[in-house]
Amino acid sequence: MREKLTVIKVGGKIVEEDATLNRLLDDFAAIGGHKVLVHGGGRSATKLATQLGVESKMVNGRRITDAETLKVVTMVYGGLVNKNIVAGLQARGVNALGLTGADMNVIRSVKRPVQEVDYGFVGDVEKVDASLLSDLIHKGVVPVMAPLTHDGKGHMLNTNADTIAGETAKALSEFFDVTLVFCFEKKGVLRDENDDDSVIPQITPDEFRCYVEDGVIQGGMIPKLENSFAAIHAGVTEVVITLATAINGNGGTRIKK
């Protein structure tokens, strides 16, 4: 029987405010067994960019990463946010190690090709070194992964945190029994976006298609669920979408084959 591993992805808002960050770190530290934390940090990046006079450009909710913006997100994601989390976990007895994809070549990406939109220095994940991560995890290290990768040619690349979590979970499923948890501000996938208690407890691919056709699931939840199903089909044991303050509970939406 393989050892269990939990990969938790948390959005920027949760790790950027002291109260929610401390609650998250307490809950994450309490998770038993092997674990990995993947974080965002977009609001902090936007705030620092404004202070530095760098304009933040967004298209369909996605950041355009020009050369100056890349400097900001590297500082914020790989530095400020990542190291605050690592320090907080160390204070709770968790031997955390902050990583970007460039560290030890753990995640290699390719720069996203220009199609309708030029997203700039944005990376699409090409390879995760799961063997290296597995070695670290077995040594008692808890990786804390920032949403940054590299292209192997000396360039950092801004990379979606959901994607990093999904690709890391898929790669590590070769070595562990992996549960992937996406944390955000709702209790799960909702049947009615105006009713926070209308959580859909589990979703299969057929049910997902019906919910999309009926307009129940829409917007940014569609790619999150598509990533979830891709993870399941690639070997991840379970995917959960839940409230950030419920990562140790049994609530949320579970994705089934």
N, C-alpha and C positions, 0 to 999 in steps of 0.2 A: 504494500500500500504506500502510495507516494505521500510525501509531506505536503501540508497545506500552505498556501501563500495567498495573502490578501493584497491586492493592488488598489489603493484608494486614490481617486482623482478629486481634488477640491478646486473650486473656482476662486478667482482672484479676490472677490468681495469677502469671502470667508477668512482668508489669510491676511487681509489688509486692515482689519479692525481688531483692536486688542481683545475685546470681549469674546468675539466669535473665534479668534485665533486660539486663545487660551482654552476655550471649551473644546475646540477641535483637537488640540495637542493632548489634552487630558484623555479624550476618547480614543485617539489614535494610540497613545501609549498603553492604554488598557487592552488593546487587541492582542490576543495571544498568538504565539507562533511567528512564522516569518511574515514580513510585510514590506511594502514599498509605498511611498507617498509621492504623488505627482501633483504639482501645483501650477496655478496661473499667477496673475498679477497685473492684469491690464489696466485697472484704474490707477494704480501707483505709477505705472509707466506713463499714462496720459498726464497725470498730475506733474511729474517731474519734467516731461517734455514741455509742458506749458511754462513751467518755471525757467526752463532753459531757452525758451523762445523757439522751440521746435514744434511745427504744426502737426497735429495728429489727424491723419486722413483715414477715413473708414469707408468701406464699400460693402453693403449688405452685412454690416456688423463685423466685418473682418478688417484688421489693420493693414494699411499699406506701409510696408517697411522699407523706406528709403535709407540711404547711408547714415544720415543723422539719427533717424529713428532707431536703426539697428544698434547704434551706440547706447541709446537710452534703454532699450529693452534688455540689452546685455548687462548693463549696470544694475537694472532693477530686478530682473528675473534671476540672473545668475549670482547677483550680489545681495542687495538689500533684502528681498523677500526670502530667497533661499536660505541665507545665513541666519535670519531671524528665526525661521522654522527650525533649522538645525540646532541653534543655541537653545531654543525652547524645549526641544526633544531631549537634548543632553541633560537639561535641568530636571527632566522627568525620568532619567535613567535609561533613555533609549540611545543606543550608540549609532547616531545618524551620521550619514556622509552625504553632503550636498554635491550633486553632479549636474553638469550640462552634458549634452551629447558628445562634446569635444573631449571631455575628460576620459582618458583611457580609451578613446575612440569607441565609446559605448553605444552611440547612435549616430550613424552616418546618414546624411540626407542628400537629395539633389535639389537644386534651386528650381522652384516651380516655374514651368515654362509659361511664357506670356500667351494668353488666349484672349478672351474678351477684356480681361483686366490684367494689368501688370502689377502684381502684388509686391514686387521688389524682392528683397532678401528674405524670402519665405521658403522654408524647406519642406519637401515631401519625403517622409521617412523611407529609406532604402534598406537599412539593415540595423538590427539591434543585436549587440553582442550578449546574448543570453547566457553563454557559458561563463563569461567574466562576471556578470551580475550574479549568477548562481553561486559562483565561488565566494563572492563577497557576502552574500546572504547566508551561506552555510558557515561562514566565519563569525556570524553574529552581527554583521553590519546591516543597517537599515538605510537603503538608498532613498534620498530625497531629490527628486528629479525636477529640474527647471525646464520650462518650455523653450529650450534652445538646443539646436543640433549644429553640425558642421558638415562641410562638403569634402573634407579631406585635402583641400587645396588652400587651407588657411583662412577660410571665410566662415564666420558664424552665420546661422540662419534662424530666424524667428519661426517657431513651429507650434502648431496648435496643441494645447495640453491634452485635450481629449484624444487626439491622435497618438501622442506619446504614450498615454496610459494604455490605449488599446493595443498598440504595436508591442509595447513592453509586456503586457499580459499575454499576448499571443506567443511571443518568443519564449517567455518563461514557462509556458504550459508544456514545453518539452521536458522540463525538469521537475515541475511541481503540479499539484492539484490547485489550480488558480481560480480565485473568486475576484472579479473586477467590480469595483463599486464606484459609480459616478455620483458625487455629492453636489447638490445645488440647493436653491432656496425653497423648493417645493417638496412635499412629502413623497412624491413619485410622479409617474405619468398620470395626468388627471383626465377623467371622463368629461369634466366641465371645468374650464380654466378659471371660472369664478367661484368654484367650490373647492377649497383646499383639502376637503375630506373625501373627494370623489376619486380616490386613488384606484387605478386599475392594478390589481394585485399581481397578475402575470400576463404576459403577452407572447403568443406564438407568431411565427411569420405570417400565417394566414390571417390571424386576427389583426396584426399590424396593417396589412394591406387593406382590410376592411375599414379600420379606423381612419386611415389616410383618405380613402375614397369618400367616407362619410364626413370628413372634415373635423373629426374628433381630435386627431393628432395632426399638428401642422407646424409650420415655422421651424425654429431651431431644434425642436424635439425630433424631427424626422431624421436628420443626419446622426444625431446622438443614438437613436435606435438602430439605424443602419449599421453604425460602428459596433453596436452591441451584438447584433446578429452575426456580423462578420467575425467578431471575437469568439462567439460560441462555435461557429462552424470551423474555426481554426484551432480549436482544442481547449479553449477556456471553459471551465466547468460550469460557472454560473456568472451572470452579470446582474447587478442590482442598481437601480436608479432610485435614490432616496434623499431625504433631508440631511443636511450636513451634520445636524445635531443627533442623528439617529444611526450613525455608522456601526454601532454595536447592537442595534436592535433587529427585529424581524420584520419591520415594516417595509414600505417602498414597493417598487414594481420589479418583479423578477422576469428576466428574459429567458424563454424556453425554446428548445429546438422545435 
